[in-house]
């Protein structure tokens, strides 16, 4: 899996207000970041990702 290239993130108690900046693009929970790589959840200090059916955590 390639590096994500996260350059910023915003966490909020309101899930609709959460986002990360990946390779210069603002993305929200549920976004597909690469083939078979989905951003499931943005947490205060980590991202929860799903890649090929496996869930993983990426520290911010």
VEXDREN-2710 file (C-alpha; in Angstrom, 1 decimal):
% VEXDREN-2710
k/r/px/py/pz
1/UNK/0.0/0.0/0.0
2/UNK/1.4/3.4/-0.9
3/UNK/1.8/6.3/1.5
4/UNK/-1.3/8.3/2.1
5/UNK/0.2/11.8/2.0
6/UNK/-1.9/13.2/4.8
7/UNK/-1.0/16.9/5.4
8/UNK/-3.8/17.9/7.8
9/UNK/-6.9/16.7/9.6
10/UNK/-9.9/18.1/11.5
11/UNK/-11.7/16.1/14.1
12/UNK/-15.2/17.1/15.4
13/UNK/-17.8/15.4/17.5
14/UNK/-20.0/15.9/14.5
15/UNK/-18.9/13.2/11.9
16/UNK/-20.1/15.4/9.0
17/UNK/-17.5/18.0/10.0
18/UNK/-14.5/15.7/10.1
19/UNK/-12.0/15.7/7.3
20/UNK/-8.4/15.0/6.3
21/UNK/-6.3/16.4/3.6
22/UNK/-4.8/13.7/1.5
23/UNK/-2.5/14.6/-1.4
24/UNK/-3.9/18.1/-1.3
25/UNK/-7.6/17.0/-1.5
26/UNK/-10.1/17.3/1.3
27/UNK/-11.7/13.9/2.0
28/UNK/-14.4/12.8/4.4
29/UNK/-15.3/9.5/6.1
30/UNK/-16.4/6.9/3.6
31/UNK/-14.1/8.2/0.9
32/UNK/-12.1/5.8/-1.3
33/UNK/-8.5/6.9/-1.1
34/UNK/-7.1/4.3/-3.5
35/UNK/-8.3/1.1/-5.1
36/UNK/-9.7/-1.0/-2.2
37/UNK/-8.7/1.6/0.4
38/UNK/-11.5/3.3/2.3
39/UNK/-11.4/5.9/5.0
40/UNK/-13.8/4.5/7.5
41/UNK/-13.4/6.9/10.4
42/UNK/-11.5/9.9/11.5
43/UNK/-10.6/9.8/15.2
44/UNK/-8.7/12.5/17.3
45/UNK/-5.3/11.0/16.7
46/UNK/-5.7/8.3/14.1
47/UNK/-7.5/7.2/10.9
48/UNK/-9.4/4.0/10.7
49/UNK/-8.9/2.5/7.2
50/UNK/-10.2/-0.6/5.4
51/UNK/-7.9/-2.2/2.8
52/UNK/-9.0/-5.3/1.0
53/UNK/-11.5/-6.1/3.7
54/UNK/-9.1/-5.6/6.6
55/UNK/-9.5/-2.8/9.1
56/UNK/-6.3/-0.9/10.2
57/UNK/-5.4/2.2/12.2
58/UNK/-3.0/4.9/10.9
59/UNK/-1.7/7.3/13.6
60/UNK/-1.9/11.0/12.7
END
